[in-house]
Amino acid sequence: DQQVKQNSPSLSVQEGRISILNCDYTNSMFDYFLWYKKYPAEGPTFLISISSIKDKNEDGRFTVFLNKSAKHLSLHIVPSQPGDSAVYFCAARVDTNAGKSTFGDGTTLTVKP
Amino acid sequence: NAGVTQTPKFRVLKTGQSMTLLCAQDMNHEYMYWYRQDPGMGLRLIHYSVGEGTTAKGEVPDGYNVSRLKKQNFLLGLESAAPSQTSVYFCASRDQVNQPQHFGDGTRLSIL
């Protein structure tokens, strides 16, 4: 039973347009959600997060939206840049539980110049 | 700014051999984690530690052991390597709640 799902293995967008990456979860106990970005041969790096008490968090070109009733979150990148091309992982956790994160399988974003 | 350092970066083992992967962090973080990532999949938690001298099982602990004798180091051991353990292993550390994990660059392990 996969508790965090990223249903799109890949996404291709044109430079300057919006990239929307989606993530669904099943465990209603999750109270903190994170997005990580991963380049080849490197470890994941933290991008942006959101607490379950919020429905939106913005950081520069990156915005994460949380819809608790639908158990869905999304990452918006505007405008997309070629350097954004990477694998994006959605992660969720219960923050009282030693911070153990459950990860989705990732979405490979390709931004074309 | 070293952050999280994993040693070695690559290793090839034969079935049945043993080895230890080392993770070192210089951020004085309490929490440390070992994950494995297989092709097309997300990271799966093997073991974790909430502080020096503590360890606990994660999602996929079988075939692995860990130790955290010093706060800055978290060791992952394979006592008898199996081909199913071929993977990329990531170590991560974290400070307090509502903080993200900091990852190392991974150890690519192949078992023949």
Backbone of each chain as ProteinMPNN parsed JSONL, in Angstrom:
{"seq_chain_A": "DQQVKQNSPSLSVQEGRISILNCDYTNSMFDYFLWYKKYPAEGPTFLISISSIKDKNEDGRFTVFLNKSAKHLSLHIVPSQPGDSAVYFCAARVDTNAGKSTFGDGTTLTVKP", "coords_chain_A": {"N_chain_A": [[0.854, -1.184, 0.0], [0.949, 1.91, -1.151], [1.593, 4.876, 0.34], [2.128, 7.439, -0.452], [1.772, 8.905, -3.508], [2.958, 9.613, -6.717], [1.651, 10.145, -9.603], [2.444, 10.753, -12.155], [5.093, 9.816, -13.982], [6.755, 11.363, -15.553], [7.252, 14.686, -16.882], [7.046, 17.203, -19.277], [7.855, 20.468, -20.147], [7.721, 23.744, -21.634], [10.287, 26.184, -21.56], [9.77, 28.97, -19.443], [7.069, 28.542, -19.164], [4.44, 27.266, -16.972], [5.107, 24.728, -14.597], [3.503, 21.957, -13.264], [3.433, 19.785, -10.695], [2.164, 16.853, -9.305], [0.846, 15.213, -6.353], [-0.444, 12.615, -4.395], [-1.842, 11.426, -1.337], [-2.533, 8.934, 1.179], [-2.641, 8.572, 3.899], [-4.173, 9.993, 6.544], [-2.98, 10.952, 8.793], [-0.649, 12.241, 8.226], [1.131, 15.238, 8.638], [2.88, 17.032, 7.693], [4.448, 18.174, 4.797], [6.697, 17.778, 2.092], [8.755, 18.857, -0.623], [11.303, 17.594, -2.619], [14.187, 17.997, -4.645], [16.056, 16.39, -7.137], [19.121, 15.931, -8.677], [20.935, 14.023, -11.167], [23.233, 11.645, -9.839], [23.495, 12.97, -7.459], [22.456, 13.734, -4.061], [19.034, 14.05, -2.852], [17.72, 17.365, -2.568], [16.287, 19.731, -0.41], [13.354, 21.519, -1.244], [10.819, 22.914, -0.864], [8.265, 23.251, 1.644], [5.231, 22.374, 3.433], [2.973, 22.851, 6.055], [0.284, 20.994, 7.538], [-1.612, 22.725, 8.48], [-1.817, 24.786, 6.814], [-2.728, 25.972, 3.498], [-1.31, 26.801, 1.403], [1.964, 27.587, 0.349], [4.61, 29.686, -0.442], [7.604, 30.276, -2.237], [9.565, 32.212, -3.795], [9.855, 31.273, -7.102], [8.515, 28.97, -6.645], [5.643, 27.282, -5.531], [3.675, 25.605, -3.221], [0.709, 23.799, -2.961], [-1.845, 22.671, -0.814], [-4.444, 20.396, -0.483], [-6.344, 19.254, 1.797], [-8.752, 17.878, 2.134], [-8.977, 16.468, -0.214], [-6.715, 15.046, -0.068], [-4.353, 15.783, -1.428], [-1.548, 17.27, -2.945], [0.254, 19.848, -4.652], [2.932, 21.045, -6.655], [3.912, 24.065, -7.945], [5.771, 25.571, -10.466], [6.863, 28.552, -11.533], [8.292, 31.121, -13.484], [9.125, 28.242, -15.464], [12.434, 26.947, -15.743], [15.305, 25.855, -17.636], [17.243, 24.816, -15.877], [15.688, 23.751, -13.916], [15.15, 21.205, -14.574], [14.955, 18.019, -13.425], [14.556, 15.311, -11.046], [11.683, 15.226, -9.114], [10.665, 14.759, -5.86], [7.95, 14.01, -3.829], [7.213, 14.149, -0.396], [5.977, 12.944, 2.72], [5.098, 13.241, 6.17], [4.562, 12.295, 9.611], [4.95, 14.458, 12.1], [5.489, 13.909, 14.754], [6.586, 11.491, 14.781], [9.362, 10.729, 14.856], [10.12, 12.046, 12.625], [10.032, 10.51, 10.33], [9.979, 10.18, 6.947], [7.78, 9.495, 4.239], [8.179, 8.685, 0.931], [7.203, 9.614, -2.409], [7.352, 8.096, -5.72], [8.581, 9.812, -7.44], [8.81, 12.406, -9.963], [9.98, 13.029, -13.131], [11.049, 15.979, -14.336], [11.316, 17.797, -17.283], [12.536, 20.636, -18.699], [12.249, 22.398, -21.532], [14.333, 24.377, -23.593]], "CA_chain_A": [[0.0, 0.0, 0.0], [1.807, 3.071, -1.257], [0.891, 5.957, 1.013], [2.373, 8.683, -1.181], [1.821, 8.546, -4.918], [3.131, 10.602, -7.763], [1.126, 9.33, -10.702], [3.083, 11.09, -13.428], [6.534, 9.565, -13.912], [7.522, 12.387, -16.249], [6.546, 15.888, -17.306], [7.873, 18.044, -20.125], [7.263, 21.792, -20.339], [8.559, 24.708, -22.338], [10.877, 27.227, -20.723], [8.913, 30.131, -19.252], [5.706, 28.141, -18.833], [4.248, 26.731, -15.631], [5.197, 23.285, -14.364], [2.656, 21.534, -12.145], [3.708, 18.408, -10.289], [1.102, 16.442, -8.393], [1.139, 14.183, -5.37], [-1.602, 12.197, -3.608], [-1.482, 10.619, -0.175], [-3.679, 8.212, 1.732], [-2.605, 8.567, 5.362], [-4.685, 11.265, 7.056], [-2.165, 11.383, 9.924], [0.454, 13.076, 7.755], [0.884, 16.637, 8.972], [3.935, 17.89, 7.133], [4.704, 17.705, 3.44], [7.899, 18.395, 1.558], [9.195, 18.547, -1.983], [12.749, 17.542, -2.797], [14.643, 18.006, -6.029], [17.25, 15.542, -7.216], [19.873, 15.851, -9.928], [21.664, 12.749, -11.278], [24.473, 11.435, -9.075], [23.485, 13.787, -6.243], [21.373, 13.438, -3.156], [17.907, 14.99, -2.908], [17.841, 18.61, -1.82], [14.997, 20.279, -0.009], [12.883, 22.61, -2.091], [9.763, 23.682, -0.206], [7.429, 22.41, 2.485], [3.97, 22.964, 3.898], [2.337, 22.216, 7.188], [-1.117, 20.66, 7.264], [-2.507, 23.803, 8.913], [-1.835, 25.775, 5.746], [-3.118, 25.421, 2.204], [-0.413, 27.338, 0.379], [3.239, 28.141, 0.778], [5.267, 30.212, -1.625], [8.997, 30.649, -2.073], [10.074, 32.595, -5.106], [9.143, 30.683, -8.244], [7.918, 27.697, -6.225], [4.48, 27.347, -4.659], [3.054, 24.313, -2.935], [-0.695, 23.875, -2.565], [-2.314, 21.471, -0.108], [-5.886, 20.201, -0.382], [-6.443, 18.165, 2.77], [-9.958, 17.067, 1.923], [-8.708, 15.578, -1.345], [-5.423, 14.413, 0.202], [-3.619, 16.087, -2.651], [-0.735, 18.479, -2.977], [0.867, 20.107, -5.941], [4.05, 21.986, -6.705], [3.882, 24.9, -9.138], [7.018, 26.271, -10.75], [6.586, 29.597, -12.519], [8.335, 30.397, -14.757], [10.048, 27.107, -15.48], [13.74, 27.211, -16.339], [16.002, 24.598, -17.963], [17.918, 24.325, -14.677], [14.72, 23.051, -13.06], [15.068, 19.82, -15.034], [15.418, 17.158, -12.341], [13.509, 14.458, -10.493], [11.05, 15.856, -7.957], [10.037, 13.805, -4.951], [7.024, 14.45, -2.805], [7.385, 13.376, 0.832], [5.014, 13.273, 3.767], [5.468, 12.626, 7.439], [3.904, 12.66, 10.857], [6.116, 15.08, 12.718], [5.785, 13.368, 16.076], [7.046, 10.121, 14.574], [10.795, 10.758, 14.552], [10.338, 12.685, 11.345], [10.207, 9.542, 9.248], [9.26, 10.617, 5.756], [7.391, 8.545, 3.207], [8.419, 9.341, -0.339], [6.632, 9.127, -3.651], [8.326, 7.524, -6.652], [9.263, 10.864, -8.177], [8.416, 12.841, -11.306], [11.097, 13.627, -13.855], [10.658, 17.2, -15.05], [12.222, 18.275, -18.319], [12.164, 21.962, -19.168], [12.892, 22.572, -22.832], [14.635, 25.786, -23.906]], "C_chain_A": [[0.897, 1.244, 0.0], [1.069, 4.273, -0.703], [1.072, 7.305, 0.339], [2.581, 8.321, -2.644], [2.031, 9.757, -5.802], [2.813, 9.876, -9.059], [1.743, 9.64, -12.057], [4.576, 10.847, -13.322], [7.352, 10.666, -14.574], [6.618, 13.522, -16.693], [7.517, 16.723, -18.138], [7.161, 19.359, -20.366], [8.254, 22.689, -21.064], [9.084, 25.74, -21.338], [9.932, 28.427, -20.651], [7.476, 29.793, -18.886], [5.643, 27.612, -17.407], [4.428, 25.214, -15.63], [4.339, 22.973, -13.153], [2.903, 20.062, -11.876], [2.728, 18.036, -9.19], [1.511, 15.28, -7.497], [-0.134, 13.881, -4.583], [-1.13, 11.346, -2.436], [-2.732, 9.993, 0.417], [-3.748, 8.291, 3.258], [-3.023, 9.934, 5.918], [-3.903, 11.775, 8.263], [-0.98, 12.246, 9.489], [0.143, 14.54, 8.064], [1.962, 17.578, 8.458], [4.345, 17.299, 5.8], [5.877, 18.484, 2.854], [8.082, 17.994, 0.099], [10.717, 18.623, -2.007], [13.029, 17.479, -4.291], [15.927, 17.195, -6.089], [17.831, 15.578, -8.623], [20.589, 14.496, -9.972], [22.952, 12.758, -10.474], [24.589, 12.37, -7.869], [22.374, 13.312, -5.327], [20.225, 14.413, -3.325], [18.22, 16.243, -2.095], [16.456, 19.185, -1.575], [14.629, 21.478, -0.865], [11.887, 23.506, -1.338], [8.902, 22.732, 0.605], [6.14, 23.135, 2.851], [3.437, 22.152, 5.059], [0.865, 21.975, 6.865], [-2.093, 21.753, 7.709], [-2.608, 24.901, 7.861], [-2.343, 25.138, 4.462], [-2.229, 25.929, 1.069], [0.865, 27.829, 1.043], [4.03, 28.509, -0.47], [6.71, 30.573, -1.303], [9.562, 30.939, -3.46], [9.232, 32.02, -6.224], [8.347, 29.426, -7.866], [6.762, 27.933, -5.254], [3.948, 25.944, -4.459], [1.642, 24.566, -2.422], [-1.087, 22.561, -1.905], [-3.829, 21.472, -0.035], [-6.105, 18.986, 0.518], [-7.646, 17.278, 2.533], [-9.755, 16.076, 0.789], [-7.444, 14.763, -1.139], [-4.516, 14.559, -1.019], [-2.766, 17.335, -2.442], [-0.089, 18.62, -4.339], [1.972, 21.151, -5.779], [3.959, 22.735, -8.031], [5.213, 25.618, -9.275], [6.727, 27.272, -11.875], [7.616, 30.728, -12.411], [9.337, 29.251, -14.692], [11.321, 27.483, -16.237], [14.431, 25.883, -16.65], [16.729, 23.986, -16.766], [16.99, 23.633, -13.695], [14.577, 21.586, -13.458], [15.735, 18.903, -14.018], [14.296, 16.188, -12.001], [12.989, 15.134, -9.226], [10.324, 14.795, -7.14], [9.121, 14.539, -3.987], [7.254, 13.568, -1.58], [6.383, 13.85, 1.872], [5.433, 12.606, 5.057], [4.525, 13.07, 8.551], [4.998, 13.2, 11.749], [6.393, 14.628, 14.137], [6.443, 12.003, 15.968], [8.497, 10.072, 14.116], [11.079, 11.343, 13.176], [10.557, 11.727, 10.2], [9.347, 9.957, 8.068], [8.952, 9.449, 4.842], [7.454, 9.272, 1.875], [7.58, 8.746, -1.459], [7.747, 8.639, -4.567], [9.033, 8.564, -7.517], [8.65, 11.156, -9.534], [9.618, 13.505, -11.947], [10.595, 14.794, -14.683], [11.739, 17.567, -16.053], [11.699, 19.615, -18.812], [12.955, 22.242, -20.443], [13.121, 24.044, -23.133], [13.808, 26.279, -25.088]], "O_chain_A": [[1.517, 1.582, 1.009], [0.021, 4.651, -1.229], [0.265, 8.213, 0.534], [3.46, 7.526, -2.977], [1.37, 10.785, -5.653], [3.618, 9.084, -9.551], [1.581, 8.87, -13.005], [5.268, 11.599, -12.637], [8.507, 10.888, -14.209], [5.409, 13.362, -16.858], [8.668, 16.923, -17.75], [5.991, 19.372, -20.747], [9.456, 22.425, -21.1], [8.391, 26.112, -20.391], [9.366, 28.847, -21.661], [6.746, 30.636, -18.365], [6.661, 27.521, -16.721], [3.967, 24.514, -16.532], [4.435, 23.65, -12.129], [2.623, 19.204, -12.713], [2.493, 18.81, -8.261], [2.388, 14.483, -7.83], [-0.826, 14.802, -4.151], [-0.133, 10.632, -2.539], [-3.848, 10.461, 0.186], [-4.816, 8.095, 3.838], [-2.295, 10.916, 5.77], [-4.126, 12.898, 8.715], [-0.372, 12.916, 10.324], [-0.956, 15.024, 7.792], [1.952, 18.773, 8.754], [4.563, 16.094, 5.676], [6.028, 19.684, 3.087], [7.625, 16.939, -0.342], [11.328, 19.563, -1.498], [12.227, 16.981, -5.081], [16.78, 17.297, -5.207], [17.152, 15.303, -9.612], [20.825, 13.888, -8.927], [23.67, 13.758, -10.436], [25.679, 12.536, -7.32], [21.469, 12.588, -5.744], [20.412, 15.494, -3.883], [18.898, 16.183, -1.069], [15.576, 19.124, -2.433], [15.462, 22.331, -1.17], [12.103, 24.711, -1.201], [8.815, 21.544, 0.292], [5.982, 24.332, 2.612], [3.452, 20.922, 5.039], [0.279, 22.661, 6.029], [-3.271, 21.712, 7.355], [-3.396, 25.836, 8.005], [-2.387, 23.914, 4.344], [-2.387, 25.527, -0.084], [0.85, 28.4, 2.133], [4.106, 27.737, -1.427], [7.005, 31.108, -0.234], [9.976, 30.038, -4.19], [8.025, 32.256, -6.284], [7.596, 28.891, -8.682], [6.888, 28.683, -4.286], [3.79, 25.186, -5.416], [1.413, 25.424, -1.57], [-0.715, 21.482, -2.366], [-4.432, 22.442, 0.424], [-6.058, 17.843, 0.063], [-7.572, 16.062, 2.71], [-10.295, 14.97, 0.821], [-7.132, 13.885, -1.943], [-3.993, 13.582, -1.555], [-3.206, 18.319, -1.846], [0.09, 17.649, -5.074], [1.936, 22.005, -4.893], [3.933, 22.126, -9.1], [5.72, 26.2, -8.316], [6.396, 26.896, -13.0], [7.798, 31.257, -11.314], [10.3, 29.311, -13.927], [11.293, 28.222, -17.221], [14.161, 24.883, -15.984], [16.819, 22.763, -16.658], [17.449, 22.997, -12.746], [13.944, 20.811, -12.741], [16.939, 19.0, -13.781], [13.219, 16.238, -12.594], [13.769, 15.559, -8.374], [9.493, 14.044, -7.65], [9.49, 15.561, -3.409], [7.469, 12.364, -1.718], [5.995, 15.017, 1.893], [6.047, 11.54, 5.047], [3.808, 14.064, 8.442], [5.902, 12.453, 12.122], [7.453, 14.943, 14.677], [6.819, 11.421, 16.986], [8.817, 9.446, 13.105], [12.164, 11.15, 12.628], [11.194, 12.078, 9.207], [8.127, 10.07, 8.186], [9.757, 8.531, 4.69], [6.861, 10.338, 1.707], [7.283, 7.551, -1.471], [8.929, 8.749, -4.242], [9.973, 8.238, -8.241], [8.054, 10.286, -10.17], [10.206, 14.428, -11.382], [9.813, 14.617, -15.617], [12.921, 17.639, -15.717], [10.566, 19.718, -19.282], [14.184, 22.312, -20.421], [12.222, 24.866, -22.955], [13.932, 27.437, -25.488]]}, "seq_chain_B": "NAGVTQTPKFRVLKTGQSMTLLCAQDMNHEYMYWYRQDPGMGLRLIHYSVGEGTTAKGEVPDGYNVSRLKKQNFLLGLESAAPSQTSVYFCASRDQVNQPQHFGDGTRLSIL", "coords_chain_B": {"N_chain_B": [[31.666, 23.725, 3.974], [30.558, 20.851, 4.718], [28.314, 19.211, 5.367], [26.414, 16.419, 4.866], [28.226, 13.533, 4.544], [28.986, 10.744, 2.624], [30.545, 7.572, 2.602], [31.788, 4.623, 1.03], [31.631, 6.122, -2.321], [31.089, 4.471, -4.45], [30.734, 0.937, -4.852], [31.525, -2.458, -5.468], [30.406, -5.613, -4.754], [30.717, -9.116, -3.977], [28.277, -11.72, -3.803], [27.42, -12.589, -0.521], [29.565, -11.346, 0.705], [30.626, -8.929, 3.17], [30.046, -5.548, 4.239], [30.516, -2.121, 5.296], [28.792, 0.891, 5.261], [29.513, 4.284, 5.58], [28.236, 7.156, 7.16], [28.559, 10.539, 7.745], [27.868, 13.497, 9.528], [28.128, 17.009, 9.933], [26.594, 18.846, 11.256], [25.562, 18.713, 13.725], [23.184, 17.34, 14.085], [20.354, 15.666, 15.5], [18.778, 13.558, 14.48], [19.135, 10.834, 12.276], [19.179, 9.019, 9.171], [18.873, 6.13, 7.078], [18.353, 5.396, 3.713], [17.224, 3.516, 0.865], [17.321, 3.605, -2.672], [15.75, 2.386, -5.419], [15.674, 1.733, -8.975], [13.358, 3.864, -10.612], [11.825, 4.189, -8.405], [10.796, 5.606, -5.239], [12.468, 6.837, -2.259], [13.168, 4.482, 0.222], [12.859, 3.816, 3.636], [15.374, 2.427, 5.621], [16.737, 2.079, 8.185], [16.724, 4.11, 11.155], [17.786, 6.782, 13.373], [17.276, 8.402, 16.436], [18.968, 9.71, 18.022], [22.254, 9.822, 19.565], [23.493, 6.583, 20.185], [21.068, 5.326, 19.8], [18.903, 3.313, 17.752], [16.55, 2.372, 15.208], [14.116, 0.368, 13.442], [13.199, 0.772, 10.04], [11.193, 0.898, 7.134], [12.168, -1.134, 5.405], [14.074, -3.098, 6.763], [15.332, -5.607, 6.757], [18.212, -7.649, 6.501], [20.055, -5.724, 6.964], [22.121, -3.892, 9.285], [22.624, -1.382, 11.797], [24.529, 1.226, 13.405], [25.022, 3.729, 15.887], [27.238, 5.078, 17.361], [28.543, 7.437, 17.785], [27.398, 10.793, 17.769], [27.695, 12.149, 15.353], [28.034, 10.213, 13.433], [26.661, 7.597, 11.422], [26.332, 4.31, 10.83], [25.876, 1.873, 8.316], [25.438, -1.507, 7.932], [26.053, -4.414, 5.964], [25.751, -7.682, 6.417], [25.848, -10.118, 5.01], [25.96, -9.865, 1.853], [23.44, -9.628, -0.687], [22.204, -10.063, -4.051], [19.762, -8.681, -4.275], [20.147, -6.472, -2.766], [21.423, -4.642, -4.257], [21.613, -1.322, -5.027], [21.046, 2.242, -4.688], [22.225, 3.96, -1.973], [21.175, 6.25, 0.398], [22.027, 8.569, 2.872], [20.686, 10.581, 5.469], [20.202, 13.524, 7.476], [18.695, 15.321, 10.214], [17.472, 18.159, 11.999], [15.469, 19.588, 14.299], [11.857, 19.214, 14.766], [9.645, 19.868, 11.992], [11.617, 20.511, 10.232], [13.553, 20.116, 7.234], [15.089, 17.155, 5.8], [18.61, 16.646, 5.364], [20.514, 15.474, 2.779], [23.088, 13.09, 1.899], [25.263, 12.455, -0.943], [24.951, 9.893, -1.811], [25.596, 6.314, -2.029], [26.56, 4.111, -4.406], [25.829, 0.856, -4.775], [26.706, -2.285, -5.937], [25.907, -5.663, -6.194], [27.15, -8.696, -7.01]], "CA_chain_B": [[30.344, 23.268, 4.383], [30.491, 19.472, 4.254], [26.946, 18.711, 5.447], [26.344, 14.977, 5.044], [29.222, 12.89, 3.697], [28.857, 9.284, 2.567], [31.74, 6.862, 2.149], [32.345, 5.121, -0.231], [30.648, 6.565, -3.313], [30.768, 3.305, -5.281], [31.337, -0.303, -4.388], [31.018, -3.695, -6.052], [30.604, -6.731, -3.832], [30.234, -10.427, -4.369], [27.266, -12.274, -2.899], [27.949, -13.166, 0.702], [30.547, -10.479, 1.341], [30.082, -7.945, 4.091], [30.66, -4.236, 4.169], [29.901, -1.063, 6.093], [28.689, 2.216, 4.666], [29.654, 5.3, 6.616], [27.598, 8.457, 6.981], [29.025, 11.509, 8.722], [27.277, 14.826, 9.385], [28.825, 17.996, 10.768], [25.599, 19.861, 11.601], [25.102, 18.428, 15.088], [21.792, 16.905, 14.016], [19.991, 14.524, 16.332], [18.156, 12.48, 13.729], [19.819, 10.359, 11.071], [18.36, 8.045, 8.443], [19.396, 5.442, 5.897], [17.351, 5.038, 2.716], [17.672, 2.947, -0.392], [16.516, 3.993, -3.815], [15.841, 1.481, -6.552], [15.263, 2.419, -10.216], [11.948, 4.189, -10.791], [11.115, 4.195, -7.128], [11.201, 6.611, -4.273], [13.375, 6.408, -1.209], [12.541, 3.656, 1.258], [13.62, 3.93, 4.866], [15.93, 1.161, 6.092], [16.841, 2.255, 9.631], [16.925, 5.491, 11.527], [18.266, 6.998, 14.738], [16.776, 9.668, 16.994], [20.012, 10.298, 18.846], [23.425, 8.968, 19.806], [23.237, 5.348, 20.911], [19.736, 4.768, 19.5], [18.582, 2.936, 16.379], [15.216, 1.792, 15.066], [13.854, -0.18, 12.12], [12.324, 1.498, 9.134], [10.275, 0.153, 6.278], [12.813, -2.294, 4.783], [15.297, -3.292, 7.554], [15.903, -6.958, 6.71], [19.506, -7.792, 5.84], [20.898, -4.574, 7.313], [22.238, -3.48, 10.674], [23.122, -0.023, 11.917], [25.026, 1.643, 14.713], [25.239, 5.18, 16.04], [28.052, 5.203, 18.578], [28.817, 8.862, 17.935], [26.288, 11.581, 17.251], [27.912, 12.595, 13.987], [28.21, 9.097, 12.497], [25.618, 6.576, 11.369], [26.898, 3.267, 9.999], [24.96, 0.865, 7.789], [26.179, -2.72, 7.642], [25.48, -5.561, 5.28], [26.53, -8.811, 6.937], [26.0, -11.101, 3.94], [25.309, -9.144, 0.761], [22.643, -10.368, -1.655], [21.936, -9.246, -5.247], [18.593, -7.821, -4.057], [20.571, -5.267, -2.073], [21.966, -3.707, -5.236], [20.782, -0.133, -4.92], [21.743, 3.457, -4.277], [21.921, 4.188, -0.566], [21.275, 7.645, 0.82], [21.959, 8.912, 4.281], [20.136, 11.918, 5.699], [20.132, 13.94, 8.874], [17.691, 16.367, 10.433], [17.511, 18.77, 13.311], [14.228, 19.46, 15.057], [10.63, 19.016, 14.005], [9.344, 20.832, 10.933], [12.812, 20.815, 9.456], [13.773, 19.114, 6.193], [16.276, 16.318, 5.899], [19.745, 16.963, 4.522], [20.971, 14.199, 2.236], [24.37, 12.899, 1.254], [25.189, 12.232, -2.384], [24.632, 8.507, -2.109], [26.572, 5.254, -2.288], [26.019, 3.184, -5.404], [26.317, -0.468, -4.391], [26.327, -3.38, -6.832], [26.246, -6.971, -5.628], [27.142, -9.661, -8.121]], "C_chain_B": [[30.101, 21.853, 3.929], [29.06, 18.957, 4.285], [26.934, 17.243, 5.785], [27.286, 14.33, 4.037], [29.074, 11.385, 3.777], [30.123, 8.68, 1.977], [31.452, 5.378, 2.104], [31.25, 5.626, -1.16], [30.197, 5.4, -4.198], [31.407, 2.068, -4.661], [30.69, -1.463, -5.119], [31.382, -4.827, -5.099], [30.192, -8.032, -4.501], [29.208, -10.895, -3.348], [27.931, -12.935, -1.706], [28.992, -12.318, 1.406], [29.847, -9.499, 2.282], [30.746, -6.602, 3.857], [29.881, -3.26, 5.042], [29.935, 0.236, 5.315], [28.711, 3.248, 5.794], [28.935, 6.588, 6.214], [28.085, 9.364, 8.104], [28.371, 12.854, 8.454], [27.935, 15.774, 10.384], [27.89, 19.112, 11.216], [25.017, 19.661, 12.999], [23.626, 18.01, 15.128], [21.546, 15.691, 14.899], [19.558, 13.315, 15.505], [18.986, 12.122, 12.497], [19.06, 9.18, 10.492], [19.19, 7.371, 7.339], [18.225, 5.04, 5.008], [18.02, 4.244, 1.598], [16.74, 3.411, -1.496], [16.795, 3.035, -4.959], [15.283, 2.181, -7.778], [13.755, 2.63, -10.303], [11.147, 4.243, -9.51], [11.6, 5.331, -6.244], [12.164, 6.039, -3.252], [12.599, 5.607, -0.159], [13.45, 3.614, 2.482], [14.073, 2.551, 5.363], [15.975, 1.158, 7.625], [16.985, 3.735, 9.919], [17.369, 5.575, 12.984], [17.766, 8.356, 15.222], [17.791, 10.306, 17.924], [21.146, 9.315, 19.04], [23.041, 7.749, 20.634], [21.889, 4.711, 20.653], [19.645, 4.382, 18.027], [17.186, 2.332, 16.369], [15.023, 1.334, 13.632], [12.926, 0.722, 11.333], [11.442, 0.552, 8.363], [10.865, -1.147, 5.736], [14.12, -2.642, 5.511], [16.017, -4.627, 7.366], [17.194, -6.991, 5.914], [20.479, -6.68, 6.164], [20.993, -4.421, 8.832], [22.862, -2.09, 10.707], [23.687, 0.201, 13.31], [25.248, 3.14, 14.715], [25.956, 5.384, 17.371], [28.411, 6.65, 18.858], [27.713, 9.649, 17.252], [26.469, 11.914, 15.772], [27.966, 11.468, 12.961], [27.062, 8.108, 12.587], [26.076, 5.534, 10.358], [25.824, 2.277, 9.575], [25.777, -0.347, 7.377], [25.361, -3.745, 6.882], [26.328, -6.762, 5.695], [26.823, -9.849, 5.864], [25.235, -10.57, 2.721], [24.595, -10.092, -0.202], [22.368, -9.478, -2.867], [20.742, -8.298, -5.089], [18.933, -6.528, -3.321], [21.328, -4.3, -2.991], [21.053, -2.5, -5.302], [21.677, 1.089, -4.752], [21.277, 3.775, -2.862], [22.168, 5.653, -0.219], [21.163, 7.741, 2.335], [21.411, 10.328, 4.403], [20.188, 12.241, 7.177], [19.162, 15.106, 8.987], [17.824, 16.904, 11.843], [16.152, 18.554, 13.999], [13.017, 19.249, 14.144], [10.431, 20.155, 13.009], [10.581, 21.316, 10.211], [13.01, 19.742, 8.393], [15.003, 18.266, 6.481], [17.358, 16.822, 4.938], [20.35, 15.633, 4.077], [22.431, 14.249, 1.791], [24.166, 12.606, -0.224], [25.03, 10.768, -2.777], [25.836, 7.604, -2.258], [25.914, 4.288, -3.261], [26.646, 1.813, -5.164], [25.788, -1.513, -5.361], [26.795, -4.684, -6.228], [26.06, -8.025, -6.706], [26.906, -11.086, -7.634]], "O_chain_B": [[29.506, 21.64, 2.872], [28.622, 18.323, 3.325], [27.386, 16.845, 6.859], [27.165, 14.545, 2.831], [29.04, 10.814, 4.867], [30.693, 9.185, 1.01], [30.899, 4.867, 3.078], [30.069, 5.563, -0.819], [29.049, 5.36, -4.64], [32.465, 2.136, -4.036], [29.484, -1.471, -5.363], [32.537, -4.968, -4.695], [29.422, -8.043, -5.462], [29.261, -10.517, -2.178], [28.866, -13.724, -1.845], [29.279, -12.542, 2.582], [28.639, -9.279, 2.193], [31.863, -6.525, 3.345], [28.757, -3.529, 5.465], [30.97, 0.632, 4.78], [28.029, 3.107, 6.81], [29.024, 7.038, 5.071], [28.028, 8.996, 9.278], [28.317, 13.31, 7.312], [28.252, 15.4, 11.514], [28.348, 20.213, 11.523], [24.088, 20.363, 13.4], [22.916, 18.297, 16.092], [22.397, 14.812, 15.033], [19.936, 12.182, 15.804], [19.471, 12.996, 11.778], [18.39, 8.438, 11.21], [20.086, 7.98, 6.754], [17.25, 4.438, 5.459], [19.237, 4.304, 1.42], [15.539, 3.588, -1.291], [17.933, 2.894, -5.407], [14.502, 3.124, -7.648], [12.973, 1.702, -10.097], [9.92, 4.334, -9.541], [12.655, 5.926, -6.468], [12.617, 4.9, -3.37], [11.521, 6.007, 0.281], [14.658, 3.402, 2.368], [13.265, 1.633, 5.505], [15.329, 0.335, 8.273], [17.327, 4.52, 9.035], [17.336, 4.592, 13.724], [17.832, 9.343, 14.49], [17.509, 11.33, 18.546], [21.025, 8.132, 18.724], [22.354, 7.862, 21.649], [21.584, 3.663, 21.223], [20.23, 5.037, 17.164], [16.7, 1.843, 17.389], [15.673, 1.837, 12.715], [12.008, 1.342, 11.87], [10.998, -0.473, 8.883], [10.158, -2.148, 5.616], [15.189, -2.492, 4.921], [17.173, -4.772, 7.763], [17.28, -6.447, 4.813], [21.614, -6.691, 5.687], [20.068, -4.774, 9.565], [23.541, -1.676, 9.767], [23.375, -0.521, 14.257], [25.608, 3.741, 13.703], [25.36, 5.803, 18.364], [28.568, 7.05, 20.011], [27.157, 9.198, 16.251], [25.493, 11.956, 15.023], [27.946, 11.724, 11.757], [26.555, 7.814, 13.669], [26.198, 5.83, 9.169], [24.97, 1.891, 10.373], [26.7, -0.236, 6.57], [24.165, -3.923, 7.112], [27.506, -6.836, 5.348], [27.923, -10.399, 5.814], [24.033, -10.794, 2.577], [25.067, -11.191, -0.493], [22.306, -8.256, -2.725], [20.715, -7.231, -5.702], [18.119, -5.607, -3.255], [21.814, -3.263, -2.541], [19.864, -2.627, -5.596], [22.901, 0.978, -4.683], [20.077, 3.848, -2.594], [23.227, 6.211, -0.506], [20.332, 7.094, 2.972], [21.648, 11.171, 3.537], [20.214, 11.348, 8.023], [18.85, 15.782, 8.006], [18.235, 16.194, 12.761], [15.759, 17.412, 14.241], [13.145, 19.123, 12.926], [10.973, 21.249, 13.167], [10.591, 22.409, 9.643], [12.673, 18.58, 8.62], [15.845, 18.624, 7.304], [17.069, 17.345, 3.862], [20.659, 14.774, 4.904], [22.94, 15.288, 1.37], [23.033, 12.52, -0.698], [24.98, 10.449, -3.965], [26.941, 8.05, -2.567], [24.856, 3.724, -2.983], [27.852, 1.637, -5.332], [24.581, -1.618, -5.582], [27.942, -4.803, -5.799], [24.967, -8.216, -7.238], [26.87, -12.016, -8.439]]}, "name": "protein", "num_of_chains": 2, "seq": "DQQVKQNSPSLSVQEGRISILNCDYTNSMFDYFLWYKKYPAEGPTFLISISSIKDKNEDGRFTVFLNKSAKHLSLHIVPSQPGDSAVYFCAARVDTNAGKSTFGDGTTLTVKPNAGVTQTPKFRVLKTGQSMTLLCAQDMNHEYMYWYRQDPGMGLRLIHYSVGEGTTAKGEVPDGYNVSRLKKQNFLLGLESAAPSQTSVYFCASRDQVNQPQHFGDGTRLSIL"}
